[in-house]
Amino acid sequence: MSEEEDEYSVAVEPELELEDEPQSWENFQSTAQLRRGEKEFEPDNTEIQRTMLQQSLNHMFSALAVPRAHTVKQNTKCYFSNDEILCELKGSYLQNMGTVKGRWCYLTPEEAIYLVERGTVEPYWITSRTSGSDELEGVPLDLQSVYGLVMKNLAEYQVYANLKRCGYIVLRHSIERENTTLTHTQKTNTDTFTRLWKSFTSTSLSKVVERCLRYVGVINYIPYTPNWLFSRFTKQRQLFASLQLKIALKTSSPPTNPLQITYDVWKPDPSFSKKSPPIPDFQIVVQDVHLNRFPTLSQAQDLFSRCSYKGQNQEHIRSEDLPRTPADKSKPKSKKQQPALGRNQARRMKEGYNGIILALVDNGIINYTRLSEARFYEEDVIPRESDFKKHNQGKR
């Protein structure tokens, strides 16, 4: 490289990104192009610096002092009282918020605070109500007054506002939408011989006979697998199925302080109807970590028995149990089109079946934790007949 090229490379300054520069309030009143230069990061007690800072403050104050107004048609009033919160029926945001009765939309406290915060509605306190009509009169409220009037649970509002800002549809959970999930129980073996064998083995005489036969070596597996006595195995899968343990599902007693589901959450959907909402995509329980402890086992099981969300009943269905359509033999399936049974089973065992989301709020910081129930005893781990054939072919 020549000396001229070296001098040129040193003289050229790196190009600065516009977003890295501190934004000046002068931009609101001037359309001139921003100047790029060195940044002042510490005070030097000069008159020039104090003058520039004062000018920047004056520009900021003048920009904030501009009155913000809207047209009368777009003005939406929200009236507050001790018992209810009424909002005028204006705007598409009420499609998935509130309950419409007549010409008013009744809002919940978190919905009203959220709309006041984002500037959608103008809050008023009801001073008089005309009898026989829906006309209301009131005095305007500020945001601090709205907080003091209707804010009941700060943690629940923080979770609600966070989900709404992320685009989700959030409604407070109601008992009417609560559907009890299916109780998963295992069928007990009611075979006649099994019941007779259990009644015989429960006596003291049977224990003496069992010890004698076990010492001789006549029976080694009968007490554990009584179905083998009159069973005929024609396939290897039948042999493994007979060894499968039958585990009875134990239900715990209901908790003394059960947890309540706070919100039903749906993914964004333009066709959503709040009059007849579908099954929620998620169900959330809001907990303040400074006031509540982590749910106990009985509380979690009680939540699992009451939760109802989309895809709940389909999670425990194995892909091999689904109805199959006759395949076209002329077009062989590729490996990508074949169902990944092992992968689906691993996903079920990892994520569980019944799931509830805990929104843990710690001084305004929200952590979403999924609490699910796994039933390993319902998984079919017995290999299929095709797997046995592949294993036998590999040995040859």
C-alpha positions as CSV (number, residue, x, y, z in Angstrom):
1,M,0.0,0.0,0.0
2,S,1.4,3.5,-0.9
3,E,1.8,6.4,1.5
4,E,-1.0,8.4,-0.2
5,E,-3.4,5.5,0.4
6,D,-2.3,5.3,4.0
7,E,-2.9,9.0,4.5
8,Y,-6.4,8.8,2.9
9,S,-7.4,5.8,5.0
10,V,-6.5,7.7,8.2
11,A,-8.3,10.9,7.1
12,V,-11.6,9.2,6.5
13,E,-13.8,9.0,9.6
14,P,-16.0,5.9,10.2
15,E,-19.6,6.6,9.3
16,L,-21.8,7.0,12.3
17,E,-25.3,5.4,12.6
18,L,-28.1,7.9,13.0
19,E,-29.8,5.9,15.7
20,D,-26.7,5.9,17.8
21,E,-26.8,9.7,18.1
22,P,-28.7,11.3,21.0
23,Q,-32.0,12.7,19.6
24,S,-32.5,16.4,20.1
25,W,-35.8,18.1,20.8
26,E,-35.0,20.6,18.1
27,N,-36.0,18.0,15.6
28,F,-39.7,18.6,16.4
29,Q,-39.5,22.1,15.2
30,S,-36.8,22.0,12.5
31,T,-36.7,19.9,9.4
32,A,-33.0,20.4,8.8
33,Q,-30.7,17.4,8.6
34,L,-29.0,16.3,11.8
35,R,-25.4,17.2,12.2
36,R,-22.9,14.5,13.2
37,G,-20.0,15.2,15.5
38,E,-18.4,14.5,18.8
39,K,-20.6,13.7,21.7
40,E,-20.3,15.7,25.0
41,F,-20.4,13.2,27.8
42,E,-19.3,15.3,30.8
43,P,-19.9,18.9,32.0
44,D,-17.0,21.3,31.3
45,N,-18.5,24.4,33.1
46,T,-18.4,26.6,30.0
47,E,-21.0,29.2,29.0
48,I,-21.4,27.5,25.6
49,Q,-22.4,24.2,27.1
50,R,-24.8,25.8,29.5
51,T,-26.4,27.7,26.7
52,M,-26.8,24.6,24.6
53,L,-28.4,22.7,27.4
54,Q,-30.8,25.5,28.2
55,Q,-31.8,25.7,24.5
56,S,-32.4,21.9,24.5
57,L,-34.6,22.2,27.6
58,N,-36.6,25.1,26.1
59,H,-37.2,23.0,22.9
60,M,-38.4,20.1,25.0
61,F,-40.8,22.2,27.1
62,S,-42.2,23.9,24.0
63,A,-42.7,20.5,22.3
64,L,-44.6,19.1,25.3
65,A,-46.6,22.3,25.8
66,V,-48.4,21.8,22.4
67,P,-52.0,21.0,23.2
68,R,-53.1,17.5,22.2
69,A,-56.7,17.4,21.0
70,H,-59.1,15.1,19.1
71,T,-62.4,15.6,17.3
72,V,-65.7,15.4,19.1
73,K,-66.7,12.3,17.1
74,Q,-63.6,10.4,18.2
75,N,-64.0,11.3,21.8
76,T,-64.9,8.3,23.9
77,K,-66.0,8.9,27.5
78,C,-65.7,6.3,30.3
79,Y,-67.8,6.8,33.4
80,F,-66.7,5.5,36.8
81,S,-68.8,4.8,39.9
82,N,-68.5,2.8,43.1
83,D,-70.3,-0.2,41.5
84,E,-69.7,-0.2,37.8
85,I,-67.6,1.2,34.9
86,L,-69.5,2.3,31.8
87,C,-67.9,3.1,28.4
88,E,-69.5,4.5,25.2
89,L,-69.8,2.1,22.3
90,K,-67.1,3.6,20.0
91,G,-64.2,1.9,18.4
92,S,-63.2,-1.6,17.3
93,Y,-61.2,-2.3,20.5
94,L,-64.5,-3.2,22.3
95,Q,-64.8,-6.3,20.0
96,N,-62.9,-8.4,22.6
97,M,-63.4,-6.2,25.7
98,G,-66.2,-5.6,28.2
99,T,-69.9,-6.7,28.2
100,V,-72.4,-4.8,26.1
101,K,-75.8,-4.0,27.6
102,G,-77.9,-1.4,25.8
103,R,-75.9,1.6,24.7
104,W,-73.1,1.0,27.2
105,C,-70.2,-1.3,27.5
106,Y,-69.5,-2.5,31.1
107,L,-65.7,-2.8,31.6
108,T,-63.7,-4.7,34.2
109,P,-61.2,-2.6,36.3
110,E,-58.1,-3.8,34.4
111,E,-59.8,-3.1,31.1
112,A,-60.7,0.4,32.1
113,I,-57.2,1.2,33.4
114,Y,-55.6,-0.2,30.3
115,L,-57.8,2.0,28.0
116,V,-57.2,5.1,30.1
117,E,-53.4,4.5,30.1
118,R,-53.2,4.2,26.3
119,G,-55.4,7.3,25.9
120,T,-58.3,5.6,24.2
121,V,-61.0,6.8,26.6
122,E,-61.5,9.9,28.7
123,P,-62.3,9.0,32.4
124,Y,-65.2,10.8,34.2
125,W,-66.7,10.3,37.7
126,I,-70.5,10.1,37.7
127,T,-72.1,13.0,39.5
128,S,-75.7,12.7,38.3
129,R,-77.7,10.3,36.2
130,T,-81.0,11.3,34.5
131,S,-83.8,9.0,35.6
132,G,-85.5,7.3,32.7
133,S,-82.6,7.9,30.2
134,D,-79.0,6.8,29.7
135,E,-77.6,10.3,29.9
136,L,-74.7,10.7,32.4
137,E,-72.9,13.7,33.8
138,G,-69.6,13.7,35.6
139,V,-66.3,15.4,36.4
140,P,-63.1,14.5,34.6
141,L,-60.5,12.3,36.4
142,D,-56.8,12.0,36.0
143,L,-54.8,8.8,35.8
144,Q,-53.8,8.8,39.5
145,S,-57.5,9.1,40.5
146,V,-58.4,6.1,38.2
147,Y,-55.7,4.0,39.9
148,G,-57.0,4.9,43.4
149,L,-60.6,4.1,42.4
150,V,-60.5,0.8,40.6
151,M,-57.0,-0.7,41.1
152,K,-57.5,-3.8,43.3
153,N,-54.7,-6.1,42.4
154,L,-51.6,-4.6,40.8
155,A,-50.0,-8.0,39.8
156,E,-53.2,-9.0,37.9
157,Y,-53.2,-5.7,36.0
158,Q,-49.6,-5.9,35.1
159,V,-50.1,-9.4,33.6
160,Y,-53.2,-8.2,31.8
161,A,-51.5,-5.1,30.3
162,N,-48.5,-7.2,29.3
163,L,-50.6,-9.7,27.4
164,K,-52.7,-7.1,25.7
165,R,-49.6,-5.2,24.5
166,C,-48.3,-8.4,23.1
167,G,-51.5,-8.7,21.0
168,Y,-53.3,-11.5,22.8
169,I,-57.1,-11.5,23.6
170,V,-57.5,-11.6,27.3
171,L,-60.8,-12.1,29.3
172,R,-61.2,-12.6,33.0
173,H,-62.0,-16.3,33.7
174,S,-65.6,-17.1,34.5
175,I,-67.1,-20.2,36.0
176,E,-69.6,-20.5,33.1
177,R,-66.7,-21.1,30.7
178,E,-65.0,-23.5,33.0
179,N,-65.3,-27.1,31.8
180,T,-64.3,-30.0,33.9
181,T,-61.7,-32.1,32.1
182,L,-62.0,-35.8,31.6
183,T,-61.0,-37.9,34.6
184,H,-58.2,-40.2,33.5
185,T,-58.6,-43.6,35.2
186,Q,-57.3,-47.0,34.5
187,K,-59.6,-50.0,34.1
188,T,-59.0,-52.6,36.8
189,N,-58.8,-56.2,35.8
190,T,-62.1,-57.8,36.8
191,D,-61.3,-61.3,35.5
192,T,-63.0,-64.0,37.6
193,F,-59.8,-66.1,38.0
194,T,-57.8,-63.0,39.1
195,R,-60.3,-62.2,41.8
196,L,-60.4,-65.8,43.1
197,W,-56.6,-65.9,43.0
198,K,-56.3,-62.7,45.0
199,S,-58.8,-63.9,47.6
200,F,-56.8,-67.2,48.0
201,T,-53.4,-65.5,48.2
202,S,-54.6,-63.2,51.0
203,T,-55.0,-66.2,53.4
204,S,-52.3,-67.5,55.7
205,L,-52.6,-71.1,54.3
206,S,-51.8,-69.9,50.8
207,K,-48.6,-68.3,52.0
208,V,-47.4,-71.7,53.4
209,V,-48.3,-73.5,50.2
210,E,-46.6,-70.7,48.1
211,R,-43.4,-71.1,50.0
212,C,-43.3,-74.8,49.5
213,L,-44.0,-74.6,45.8
214,R,-41.5,-71.8,45.4
215,Y,-38.9,-73.8,47.2
216,V,-39.5,-76.8,44.9
217,G,-39.5,-74.4,41.9
218,V,-42.9,-75.3,40.6
219,I,-44.2,-71.7,40.5
220,N,-42.0,-68.7,40.2
221,Y,-44.2,-66.1,38.4
222,I,-47.8,-67.2,39.1
223,P,-48.3,-64.8,42.1
224,Y,-47.2,-61.9,40.0
225,T,-48.7,-62.8,36.6
226,P,-51.8,-64.9,37.2
227,N,-53.0,-64.2,33.6
228,W,-50.3,-66.5,32.3
229,L,-52.0,-69.7,33.5
230,F,-54.7,-69.7,30.8
231,S,-53.1,-67.4,28.2
232,R,-51.8,-68.2,24.8
233,F,-49.3,-65.9,23.3
234,T,-49.1,-65.8,19.5
235,K,-47.2,-62.5,19.2
236,Q,-44.4,-60.9,21.1
237,R,-46.4,-57.8,21.7
238,Q,-49.0,-59.9,23.7
239,L,-46.2,-61.2,25.9
240,F,-45.0,-57.7,26.8
241,A,-48.6,-56.5,27.3
242,S,-49.2,-59.2,29.9
243,L,-46.2,-57.9,31.9
244,Q,-47.5,-54.4,31.9
245,L,-48.3,-53.1,35.4
246,K,-51.8,-51.8,36.0
247,I,-51.5,-48.6,38.1
248,A,-54.6,-47.2,39.8
249,L,-54.9,-43.4,39.7
250,K,-55.0,-42.0,43.2
251,T,-56.9,-38.8,43.7
252,S,-55.9,-36.5,46.5
253,S,-58.3,-34.6,48.8
254,P,-59.4,-31.1,47.6
255,P,-57.2,-28.3,49.0
256,T,-58.4,-26.0,51.7
257,N,-57.3,-22.9,49.8
258,P,-57.7,-23.7,46.1
259,L,-56.2,-21.5,43.5
260,Q,-58.4,-19.7,41.0
261,I,-57.8,-19.3,37.3
262,T,-57.4,-15.6,36.6
263,Y,-57.5,-15.1,32.8
264,D,-58.4,-17.0,29.7
265,V,-56.1,-16.1,26.8
266,W,-56.6,-16.5,23.1
267,K,-54.2,-15.9,20.2
268,P,-55.0,-13.0,17.9
269,D,-58.1,-13.9,15.8
270,P,-60.1,-11.4,13.7
271,S,-63.2,-13.6,13.9
272,F,-63.2,-13.8,17.7
273,S,-66.6,-13.3,19.4
274,K,-66.8,-12.4,23.0
275,K,-70.4,-13.5,23.2
276,S,-69.5,-17.1,22.4
277,P,-65.8,-17.4,22.9
278,P,-64.1,-20.6,21.8
279,I,-62.0,-22.8,24.1
280,P,-59.0,-20.7,25.3
281,D,-55.6,-21.3,24.0
282,F,-54.0,-20.7,27.5
283,Q,-55.2,-20.3,31.0
284,I,-53.2,-18.2,33.5
285,V,-53.1,-18.0,37.2
286,V,-51.5,-14.8,38.5
287,Q,-49.4,-15.0,41.7
288,D,-47.5,-12.4,43.6
289,V,-44.3,-14.0,44.8
290,H,-44.2,-11.8,47.9
291,L,-47.7,-12.8,49.0
292,N,-48.1,-16.4,47.8
293,R,-46.1,-19.5,47.8
294,F,-45.6,-22.0,45.0
295,P,-48.7,-24.2,44.5
296,T,-48.8,-27.5,46.5
297,L,-49.5,-30.8,44.9
298,S,-53.2,-30.8,45.9
299,Q,-53.6,-27.2,44.6
300,A,-51.9,-28.2,41.3
301,Q,-54.1,-31.3,40.9
302,D,-57.2,-29.2,41.6
303,L,-56.2,-26.8,38.9
304,F,-55.6,-29.6,36.4
305,S,-59.1,-31.0,37.1
306,R,-60.7,-27.6,36.3
307,C,-58.5,-26.3,33.4
308,S,-59.9,-26.5,29.9
309,Y,-57.9,-25.2,27.0
310,K,-57.6,-25.9,23.2
311,G,-56.0,-29.2,22.3
312,Q,-56.3,-30.6,25.8
313,N,-58.2,-33.8,25.0
314,Q,-56.0,-34.4,21.9
315,E,-52.7,-34.4,23.8
316,H,-53.0,-37.9,25.2
317,I,-54.1,-39.5,22.0
318,R,-51.4,-41.6,20.4
319,S,-50.9,-41.2,16.7
320,E,-51.2,-44.9,16.2
321,D,-54.7,-44.8,17.8
322,L,-56.0,-42.2,15.3
323,P,-58.2,-43.4,12.4
324,R,-56.3,-44.2,9.3
325,T,-57.4,-43.6,5.7
326,P,-56.6,-46.2,3.1
327,A,-53.2,-45.4,1.6
328,D,-52.5,-45.2,-2.1
329,K,-50.1,-48.1,-2.8
330,S,-49.0,-46.7,-6.1
331,K,-47.3,-43.8,-4.3
332,P,-44.9,-44.9,-1.6
333,K,-44.6,-42.6,1.4
334,S,-41.3,-40.8,1.9
335,K,-39.6,-40.8,5.3
336,K,-40.7,-37.2,5.9
337,Q,-44.4,-38.2,5.5
338,Q,-44.3,-41.1,7.9
339,P,-45.5,-40.3,11.4
340,A,-42.8,-39.9,13.9
341,L,-44.2,-42.0,16.7
342,G,-41.2,-41.9,19.0
343,R,-40.8,-38.1,18.6
344,N,-44.5,-37.5,19.5
345,Q,-44.2,-39.8,22.5
346,A,-41.1,-38.0,23.8
347,R,-42.9,-34.7,23.4
348,R,-45.9,-35.9,25.4
349,M,-43.7,-37.2,28.1
350,K,-41.7,-33.9,28.2
351,E,-44.5,-31.4,28.0
352,G,-47.2,-33.3,29.8
353,Y,-51.0,-33.3,29.3
354,N,-53.0,-30.9,31.5
355,G,-51.2,-27.6,31.6
356,I,-51.7,-24.3,33.4
357,I,-49.5,-21.2,33.1
358,L,-48.4,-19.5,36.3
359,A,-47.7,-15.7,35.9
360,L,-45.3,-15.0,38.8
361,V,-45.0,-11.3,39.4
362,D,-41.9,-10.0,41.4
363,N,-42.0,-6.2,41.8
364,G,-43.3,-5.7,38.2
365,I,-41.1,-8.4,36.6
366,I,-43.3,-11.1,35.1
367,N,-42.2,-14.7,34.7
368,Y,-44.5,-17.1,32.9
369,T,-44.1,-20.8,34.0
370,R,-46.0,-23.7,32.6
371,L,-47.1,-26.3,35.1
372,S,-48.2,-29.5,33.6
373,E,-49.1,-33.1,34.6
374,A,-47.3,-36.1,33.1
375,R,-48.7,-39.6,33.2
376,F,-45.9,-42.0,32.2
377,Y,-48.1,-45.0,33.1
378,E,-50.4,-44.2,30.1
379,E,-47.6,-44.3,27.6
380,D,-47.4,-47.4,25.3
381,V,-43.7,-48.3,25.4
382,I,-44.3,-51.8,24.0
383,P,-42.6,-52.2,20.6
384,R,-44.8,-52.8,17.6
385,E,-44.8,-55.9,15.5
386,S,-43.0,-54.1,12.7
387,D,-40.2,-53.3,15.1
388,F,-39.8,-57.0,16.0
389,K,-39.6,-57.9,12.3
390,K,-37.0,-55.3,11.6
391,H,-35.0,-56.5,14.6
392,N,-35.2,-60.2,13.5
393,Q,-34.2,-59.3,9.9
394,G,-31.2,-57.4,11.1
395,K,-29.9,-60.6,12.9
396,R,-30.0,-62.6,9.8
